[in-house]
Each structure stands twice: as C-alpha cells, then as structure tokens.
Amino acid sequence: MAHYVLLLNWTEQGIRGVKDTVKRAASARQMVEKMGGRVNDCQWTLGAFDLVLTLEAPDDETITAMSIKLAGLGNVRTTTLRAFSEAEMERILQKV
C-alpha cells in the first residue's frame, strides 16, 4: 500500500465541536479501514496544522476519496501528501 501524510486544519464547525475531536478521529480511522486503508498515527499538533495523520491506502484514487469524504463532514480541511519509504526512494533514484 502507498503511504500518505494528511495535514488537517479545523473548520469553524470543527473548532466549535473540538471536545469531540478524539471521537471524530476514531470515526475517521473506521472510515479509512472500511475504504481499505489503515491509519498508522494521529497526532494533534501546534503550529500551522491542527492534526497530522499518517496512513496507508491502496492507491491515489482511494486516498483522494478518503480525503473528500473526511472534508465533506465539515470539521476539517485536508492537505494530502504522498510519502515514500526509503526502499521506494531507492527504486525511484535508480530511474534517475
């Protein structure tokens, strides 16, 4: 599976319901699993982003669907980054 980093910011709706953020994270984890992915870690952060998720998904189309579905709930806005492991980067570099 491919690896991704999701950078999340709360919306106005999300910050109003901030006391439910842990419950929402658990629901997001279940949604990702139902769509064939796996959340490796969820961290609440200081700085430019409110949360950082690291997860795996079968492909770019699936992660895009996951991000749209998550953002569609109205609590967060997402920025999705494709991440590469050391082994994947070695294979990429062999093509350079």
C-alpha angles and dihedrals in degrees: 000000000000121000124232140180117212117200110201134195124189118244121219087268091049095051092047088057095038092132087069095052095108091050090047090051090053090050090049090052090053091048091051091050092049088053092053100263138108131224108221097183142355119199130180107219145194120229131034095352132046098208138013121203124190113197148152128236133175094245147338093275092056094048089048090053090047092051093048092048092048094047090045090066087070101232101098144023115221138216113190124205125188109225127201127208122226091259091050090049091051089055091048092050091052087065094053 
